[in-house]
């Protein structure tokens, strides 16, 4: 009789703790990259705002390290009982990696504390301080690479895992694609979370100087977030191609079978992400003196992005999988896209739609940059609606990360390690779309609740002290 976890069940416990660990890990990897870039640029440009932005953000990152460790420990404990066979298998295959992981995480934590608490003492030796920040990011990236190897192996193990060496297990078919996708996504998340902090501080600021600074901080965070967001679909395509080349069965299961409607929801989520980012930029342009000529592009841009989003979400048919037939009394033509519009359900149309969304976002981005370069930015005078957009975008981004992570895990079907170790627990089945969406929502809600606590301590109490 397999061990289960009372009340919530083993799968839900592992799901929530594992997802929270990944959320916190993504934040503590992505945000320090943003912080070090800001510190370096502030030192080079002599702009003290970048220095303040980097230092305040790093205080929040430091607080998040503890929750990353706590959620990781909870994830490990949740796995040990119900999924002990998985743990044994992975430790047998990746023993050296599991030995290196805590070592590198310890080094990363030490560097994070050193980087944060030497900010003042090394104020006159900026080069050395920035070098510590670079080392922090290098070690953090190594930690991500180590754990990505295990996750990628579970979906795409080598042909003969029994005889494979450690490097063959690590450098499996999707390790590079997963590394690229997660790295870009982590930097995107870091930028958007900084913008979220800035939005809250802007809305609660008491002085115009503070509003001006946090307005600028939100602009900077969104700038980094949008810049990397535009590269994220390309990284996703690279990762998807690696999965397709590894095993077309997985690709069919994801794109045309039980997970096909998950990708329809993914299209909705990513479209909301781009719409929110564009909305912030267009509202932000309104407080730039001399930017009036650029406003004429706003409505056509949103119209095209909205139309492309609709194309992205059009399914090929309205059946949940490849084996389900039409219900009794329902004609076949009533559950498929009409023939004259059938091309909208094909990948070619969806690829063109995504390309249009990215190009239009880039156009907005360039208009935004040119308006700022030619006009005068009135910091602190942005409409409150823009700050709500800076809250909405990170919320959608985190939920999308959780939802797409679930798709990657569910792509293994009834295997813990695809075609190597079968899932014989009561939870071997693919969860329905509604259940998956709720679980991703719970993980997102818990993450933002904890981040609100961290943010309150790091910003509000930190300022009061």
Secondary structure, DSSP 8 states (H G I E B T S, - for coil): -----TTT-HHHHHHHHHHHHHHHHHHHHHHHHHHHHHHHHHHHHT-HHHHHHHHHHHHHHHHHHHHHHHHHHHHHHHHHHHTHHHHHHHHHHHHHHHHHHHHHHHHHHHHHHHHHHTTTTTTT-HHHHHHHHHHHHHHHHHHHHHHHHHHHHHHS--TTTTT--HHHHHT-TTHHHHHHHHHHHHHHHHHHHHHHHHHHHHHH--SHHHHHHHHHHHHHHHHHHHHHHHHHHHHHHHHHHHHHHH-HHHHHHHHTSTTHHHHHHHHHHHHHHHHHHHHHHHHHHTTEET-GGGGGHHHHHHHHHHHHHHHHH--SBS-SSSS----TT--GGGSB--GGGGGGGSHHHHHHHHHHHHHHHHHHHHHHHHHHHHSEE-TT---HHHHHHHHHHHHHHHHHHHHHHHHHHHTTTTEEETTTEE--STT-S---HHHHHHHHHHHHHHHHHHHHHHHIIIIIIHHH-
